[in-house]
Amino acid sequence: MRTIRIGSVASTLAIVAAVSVAPSHAQLASQTPQAALAKEAGTLSDKFSGLARVMAGKYDWKPGEGVRSVGDVFNLIVTENGVLAGTLTGEGGGRGGAPITDSEKMQAALKTSYTNLKKIIEGLSDSDLKAPVKLFGMDMTKESAIRFLFGDQHEHLGQSIAYARSNGVVPPWSK
């Protein structure tokens, strides 16, 4: 009787799983990094502006002392988008400004900040994506800066979803 090593079986299963969920080469080749990142900006825009709408009237809520409020998180996202836009264009900016507390103005600010960011990302060449920049004192490429801030924003999206659910609010895309 032959014995099969568990490690070999596990490796084989891992490879099969990876191949079965990985997009085909044709799918990857059809979408540029700029298009993928712009699409991600659109997704983040839709989700944050949707949450800003359904959380109207709850912008002051926070789960405890020393933690950002609902409105603080939304304002942070608008600021981050301005910082990233300034980093990508070399124009700086995006910092400061009075916090937005009105729901409709917040939704508009989120949408506008992402629309601006999408246009900038779509206008970047492949060599632009590889250009060095400094973001929050760290050296990286423009593409890395986009991915870094989008990763951070996904964390804040999770935070915002938890805030909504803690207030009995269902995110609009979850219905």
DARA-V400210 format. One record per pair of residues at least 4 apart in sequence whose ideal C-beta (glycine too) atoms are under 8 Angstrom apart, sorted by the first residue. I is the first residue (numbers start at 0). GAP is how many residues later the second one is. If there is no record, write none. Layout:
i=I gap=GAP
i=I gap=GAP
This chain:
i=3 gap=4
i=3 gap=5
i=4 gap=4
i=5 gap=4
i=6 gap=4
i=7 gap=4
i=8 gap=4
i=9 gap=4
i=10 gap=4
i=11 gap=4
i=12 gap=4
i=13 gap=4
i=14 gap=4
i=15 gap=4
i=16 gap=4
i=17 gap=4
i=22 gap=4
i=22 gap=5
i=23 gap=4
i=24 gap=4
i=25 gap=4
i=26 gap=4
i=30 gap=4
i=30 gap=5
i=30 gap=8
i=31 gap=4
i=31 gap=94
i=32 gap=4
i=32 gap=93
i=32 gap=96
i=32 gap=110
i=33 gap=4
i=33 gap=87
i=33 gap=88
i=33 gap=90
i=33 gap=95
i=34 gap=4
i=34 gap=87
i=35 gap=4
i=36 gap=4
i=36 gap=84
i=36 gap=106
i=36 gap=109
i=36 gap=110
i=36 gap=113
i=37 gap=4
i=37 gap=80
i=37 gap=83
i=37 gap=84
i=38 gap=4
i=39 gap=4
i=39 gap=110
i=40 gap=4
i=40 gap=73
i=40 gap=76
i=40 gap=77
i=40 gap=80
i=40 gap=109
i=41 gap=4
i=41 gap=72
i=41 gap=76
i=42 gap=4
i=43 gap=4
i=43 gap=33
i=43 gap=70
i=43 gap=106
i=43 gap=109
i=43 gap=110
i=43 gap=113
i=44 gap=4
i=44 gap=65
i=44 gap=66
i=44 gap=69
i=44 gap=70
i=44 gap=73
i=45 gap=4
i=45 gap=127
i=46 gap=4
i=46 gap=110
i=46 gap=124
i=46 gap=126
i=47 gap=4
i=47 gap=26
i=47 gap=29
i=47 gap=62
i=47 gap=66
i=47 gap=105
i=47 gap=109
i=47 gap=112
i=48 gap=4
i=48 gap=58
i=48 gap=61
i=48 gap=62
i=49 gap=4
i=49 gap=121
i=49 gap=122
i=49 gap=123
i=50 gap=4
i=50 gap=23
i=50 gap=106
i=50 gap=109
i=50 gap=110
i=50 gap=113
i=50 gap=120
i=50 gap=121
i=51 gap=4
i=51 gap=22
i=51 gap=51
i=51 gap=54
i=51 gap=55
i=51 gap=58
i=52 gap=50
i=52 gap=54
i=52 gap=119
i=53 gap=110
i=53 gap=115
i=53 gap=116
i=53 gap=117
i=53 gap=118
i=54 gap=4
i=54 gap=15
i=54 gap=48
i=54 gap=105
i=54 gap=108
i=54 gap=109
i=54 gap=112
i=54 gap=114
i=55 gap=47
i=56 gap=46
i=57 gap=12
i=57 gap=105
i=57 gap=109
i=57 gap=111
i=58 gap=10
i=58 gap=11
i=58 gap=12
i=58 gap=15
i=58 gap=42
i=58 gap=44
i=58 gap=47
i=59 gap=9
i=59 gap=10
i=59 gap=11
i=60 gap=8
i=60 gap=9
i=60 gap=102
i=60 gap=106
i=61 gap=5
i=61 gap=6
i=61 gap=7
i=61 gap=8
i=61 gap=10
i=61 gap=101
i=62 gap=4
i=62 gap=100
i=62 gap=103
i=67 gap=4
i=67 gap=5
i=67 gap=8
i=67 gap=91
i=68 gap=4
i=69 gap=4
i=69 gap=90
i=69 gap=93
i=70 gap=4
i=70 gap=28
i=70 gap=29
i=70 gap=30
i=70 gap=35
i=71 gap=4
i=71 gap=27
i=72 gap=4
i=72 gap=83
i=72 gap=86
i=72 gap=87
i=72 gap=90
i=73 gap=4
i=73 gap=26
i=73 gap=32
i=73 gap=36
i=73 gap=86
i=74 gap=4
i=74 gap=24
i=74 gap=25
i=74 gap=31
i=75 gap=4
i=75 gap=80
i=76 gap=4
i=76 gap=33
i=76 gap=36
i=76 gap=76
i=76 gap=79
i=77 gap=4
i=77 gap=22
i=77 gap=28
i=77 gap=31
i=77 gap=32
i=77 gap=35
i=78 gap=4
i=78 gap=15
i=78 gap=16
i=78 gap=17
i=78 gap=18
i=79 gap=4
i=79 gap=14
i=79 gap=69
i=79 gap=72
i=79 gap=73
i=80 gap=4
i=80 gap=13
i=80 gap=32
i=80 gap=33
i=80 gap=35
i=80 gap=36
i=80 gap=68
i=81 gap=4
i=81 gap=11
i=81 gap=12
i=81 gap=13
i=81 gap=31
i=82 gap=4
i=82 gap=10
i=82 gap=11
i=82 gap=12
i=82 gap=52
i=82 gap=66
i=83 gap=4
i=83 gap=10
i=83 gap=33
i=83 gap=51
i=83 gap=61
i=83 gap=62
i=83 gap=65
i=84 gap=4
i=84 gap=6
i=84 gap=8
i=84 gap=9
i=84 gap=28
i=84 gap=31
i=84 gap=32
i=84 gap=35
i=85 gap=4
i=85 gap=5
i=85 gap=6
i=85 gap=7
i=85 gap=8
i=86 gap=5
i=86 gap=46
i=86 gap=47
i=86 gap=48
i=86 gap=55
i=86 gap=58
i=87 gap=32
i=87 gap=33
i=87 gap=36
i=87 gap=45
i=87 gap=54
i=87 gap=57
i=87 gap=58
i=88 gap=31
i=99 gap=5
i=99 gap=6
i=99 gap=9
i=100 gap=4
i=100 gap=5
i=101 gap=4
i=102 gap=4
i=103 gap=4
i=104 gap=4
i=105 gap=4
i=106 gap=4
i=107 gap=4
i=108 gap=4
i=109 gap=4
i=110 gap=4
i=111 gap=4
i=112 gap=4
i=113 gap=4
i=114 gap=4
i=115 gap=4
i=116 gap=4
i=117 gap=4
i=118 gap=4
i=119 gap=4
i=120 gap=25
i=123 gap=4
i=123 gap=5
i=123 gap=18
i=124 gap=4
i=125 gap=4
i=126 gap=4
i=127 gap=14
i=128 gap=12
i=128 gap=13
i=128 gap=14
i=129 gap=11
i=129 gap=12
i=129 gap=13
i=130 gap=10
i=130 gap=11
i=131 gap=7
i=131 gap=8
i=131 gap=9
i=132 gap=6
i=132 gap=7
i=132 gap=8
i=132 gap=9
i=132 gap=12
i=133 gap=4
i=133 gap=5
i=133 gap=6
i=134 gap=5
i=134 gap=10
i=134 gap=13
i=134 gap=14
i=139 gap=4
i=139 gap=5
i=139 gap=8
i=140 gap=4
i=141 gap=4
i=142 gap=4
i=143 gap=4
i=144 gap=4
i=145 gap=4
i=146 gap=4
i=147 gap=4
i=148 gap=4
i=149 gap=4
i=150 gap=4
i=151 gap=4
i=152 gap=4
i=153 gap=4
i=154 gap=4
i=155 gap=4
i=156 gap=4
i=157 gap=4
i=158 gap=4
i=159 gap=4
i=160 gap=4
i=160 gap=10
i=161 gap=4
i=162 gap=4
i=163 gap=5
i=163 gap=6
i=163 gap=7
i=164 gap=4
i=164 gap=5
i=164 gap=6
i=169 gap=4
i=169 gap=5
